[in-house]
C-alpha cells in the first residue's frame, strides 16, 4: 500500500512556528513599551520583601498594564531607600523612623546627598512592634531590657528599621547597644549556642511574625522579655509609645508573659517625588479598595484595613512632632515644621486625598486638621 506523504503537516507546522515566532517577537516589543516600576525592599525572607512581592500584581493591574513592577531586595531598608534616591528604583520600603533619619540627615543618612529627587511619604501599610526575646533555658537571667545592655544581642539586621528602633530605645534608656550581626537563618542556632543572649523579634500589627522568626519558634523554645515599669515610664516620657500585644496573635507556643510589650514603628512603601501623581493615586487607591481582601491573606494589614486614612495621617502628625526644624510658625507648643515637610504632605495630599470609595460611601481627608499645611506651606510647597 503506497504511503501518503503528510504534506499538510509540514505546512501546519510552519504556520504554528511562524505564529510562535510572531508572538515571541511581540512579547519583547510589548515589554519595551511598558514602563518600569522598581520596588526596593529589605532582604528576601523579611516581611517587607514578602509584602512587596505580593503587591506587584495588584499594582500592575491598577496601572492598566502600563508598568512592569519588579521587586529588588537589599540588605536593609536604609540601603533600599538610598538605592531609590540613587536612581536604582522608584519606590522604597521604609518606616517612619527611617524617613525621620533621612530628613534630619542622621544615622545612616549623615552627609548623604541624593542623586535623584527625594523620597516622600506615599503609603503606610502596617505597624510593627519591636520586642525582645531570649532562649527559654536562659530566660531566668533576664527580667528587664536593662539586662541586655552591653550583652551580645541580634537587634535585627543592621540598618533595618527595627534595628534603628532599638538604637532609639537604648538611647532613651541610656543602655549599651552591643549588636552582633548574624544570618537570619542562624537565629535559633545563635541563641541556642549562646553566641547571642537575646534576639529582637517583632510582630506586625500584633498578628504576624517574620519568616525567620517563624522558623526560630519551631526550632527553639523562646521567652519574650518585657520592659520593666521604670523603662516603660522613661520611654513614654521621651514620646515613644509602648503597646500591648497578645502573644497568641503571632506566636504558636507559650513565650512567657500573658501580654507582650513593645515599641511600635510604622512601615510603608515610599516613592520619589518625581513619580507621576496619577500613578501614586491609582496605586494607593487600589490598596484601599482591596484592604479587606488583603487582611484575609496577611493579618498584618489589620490596622490598615480598620483605618486606612487614619494610618496615613498618623505618619504626618508623628513626623511633624519629631522634626523641630525652622521654617514655620507654631500652633501652641507644637514643634516647628520645615518647608520640605510641607512639600511632602502636599505631594501625598495630591495623590491620596481625592475621594476613596467604599461600600459605606466616600471618604475625604480633612487637611485642615493637620497643622502643617497652611499659610506659607502652600505658597512654597
NUPAMAR-306211 format. One record per residue (C-alpha): residue in one letter; x, y, z. Coordinates in steps of 0.2 Angstrom, whole numbers, plus 5000, padded with zeros to 4 digits. Example, Ala and Ser with C-alpha at 12.3 -4.5 7.8 and 13.67 -1.06 7.14 Angstrom:
BEGIN
A506249785039/S506849955036/
END
This chain:
BEGIN
X500050005000/X500850164995/X501250295009/X500450465008/X501650605012/X500850715025/X501250875016/X499950965027/X500950935042/X502451025036/X501351175031/X500451175048/X502051165057/X502751305048/X501151405052/X501251365070/X503151405071/X502851575062/X501451615074/X502551575089/X503951675082/X502751825079/X502151805097/X503951805104/X504351955093/X502852045100/X503252005118/X504852105119/X504152245110/X502652255122/X503852235137/X504952385129/X503352485128/X502952455147/X503752575159/X504752505174/X504252525192/X505552465203/X505252425222/X506752415233/X506552315249/X507452235263/X508252065261/X507251905255/X506451825270/X505951985278/X504152045279/X504452195269/X505052095254/X503651975256/X502352105255/X503152205241/X503152045230/X501352015234/X500852195229/X501752185212/X500252115203/X498952225211/X500052375206/X500252315188/X498352295187/X497952465195/X499052545182/X498252465167/X499752365162/X500752525158/X502052475171/X503052315174/X503352305193/X504952225199/X505552195217/X507352215221/X507952165239/X509352255248/X510252215264/X509252345273/X507852475271/X509152615273/X510152545258/X508552525249/X508052705252/X509752765246/X509552645230/X507952735225/X508752905228/X510252855218/X509152805203/X509052615206/X507252615209/X505652715211/X504852655227/X505752605243/X505252505258/X505452615274/X504752665290/X504352825299/X505952815309/X506952795293/X506152945285/X506453045300/X508353005300/X508453045282/X507553215284/X508753255298/X510253185289/X510753075304/X511252895307/X511452805290/X511052965281/X512353085289/X513053185275/X512053095262/X511653185246/X510353105234/X510753095216/X508953095211/X507453185219/X507053135237/X505853005244/X504153075250/X502852995261/X501752895250/X500852735258/X501052665275/X500452485277/X500652415294/X501452445311/X502752335319/X503052315337/X504952295342/X505052155356/X506552075365/X506751885366/X507951755373/X508051565374/X506951495387/X508351405395/X509151575399/X507651675402/X507851675421/X509351785419/X508351925410/X506952015419/X507052195411/X507852265395/X509252335405/X509852155407/X510352155389/X511352315390/X513152285384/X512752105380/X512852025363/X511152045355/X510552025337/X509452185335/X508852135318/X509952155303/X511052315304/X510252455295/X508452385297/X507052495304/X506852385319/X508752395322/X508652585321/X507152575333/X508152485346/X509552615344/X508252745348/X507552645363/X509352615370/X509752805368/X508252855378/X508652725392/X510452755392/X510952575388/X512452505379/X511952445361/X513052295358/X512452225341/X513052055334/X512652035316/X512151855311/X511251775296/X509451775298/X509351585296/X510551565311/X509551655323/X508951495333/X510751425332/X511551585339/X510351595353/X510551405357/X512451415357/X512551575367/X513351675353/X511951805357/X511051815373/X509551905365/X508751925348/X507552075344/X505952005337/X504452095330/X502652075327/X501652155313/X500052235319/X500252115333/X499751975321/X501251915311/X503051855313/X504451875300/X504851715291/X506551685300/X505651715317/X504351585312/X505751465309/X506651515326/X505051475335/X504851305328/X506651255332/X506951335349/X505851375364/X505951565367/X505351685380/X504951865377/X505651995390/X504552145393/X505252315399/X505152355417/X503952485423/X505352615425/X505852585407/X504152605401/X503952775410/X505652835403/X505052785385/X503452865386/X504153025394/X505353035378/X503753025367/X503952845362/X502352735363/X502352565372/X500952455366/X500252285372/X500252135361/X499351975363/X500651835361/X499351715354/X499051835339/X500851795332/X501651655342/X501151475341/X501951425358/X502051505375/X503351645375/X503151695394/X502151855398/X500251845395/X500452015387/X501952075377/X502552255377/X503452335363/X503852495355/X503052525338/X503552595321/X502552615306/X503152535289/X502752585272/X503252605254/X503852775249/X504152845231/X505252985224/X504353145222/X504553145204/X503452985202/X501853045192/X500453095204/X499152985194/X500252835197/X500352865216/X498452895216/X498052735206/X499252635217/X498652695234/X496852685229/X497052505223/X497752465241/X496252555248/X494952465238/X495752295242/X496152325260/X494852195266/X495452065254/X497252095259/X497052075278/X496251905275/X497951845267/X499151955278/X498451985296/X499752125297/X498652235287/X497352235300/X497752415307/X497752475289/X496052395285/X495252465300/X495852645297/X496752665281/X496652855280/X497052875299/X498652775297/X499252895283/X498853055293/X499652975309/X501352975300/X501253165295/X500753215313/X502153105321/X503453165308/X503053345312/X503253315330/X504953235328/X505653375317/X505953535327/X506653625312/X506553805307/X505353875294/X503553885301/X502553975314/X502053865329/X500253825335/X500353825354/X501853725359/X501953615344/X503753605336/X504153695320/X504053615304/X505253635289/X504753685272/X505153515264/X503953435276/X502553545268/X503053495251/X503053305256/X501253325263/X500653425248/X501353285237/X500453155247/X498853255248/X498853275229/X498953085226/X497853025240/X496653155246/X495453135232/X493953035236/X494252845240/X492552755238/X492052605249/X490352525252/X489952655265/X490252805254/X491652925251/X493052965262/X493853135261/X495353185271/X495153345280/X496853435278/X496353575289/X496553465304/X498453445300/X499453595307/X500753595294/X499953635278/X499353815279/X500053985275/X501753985269/X501753795267/X500653815252/X501453955245/X503153875245/X502653695243/
END
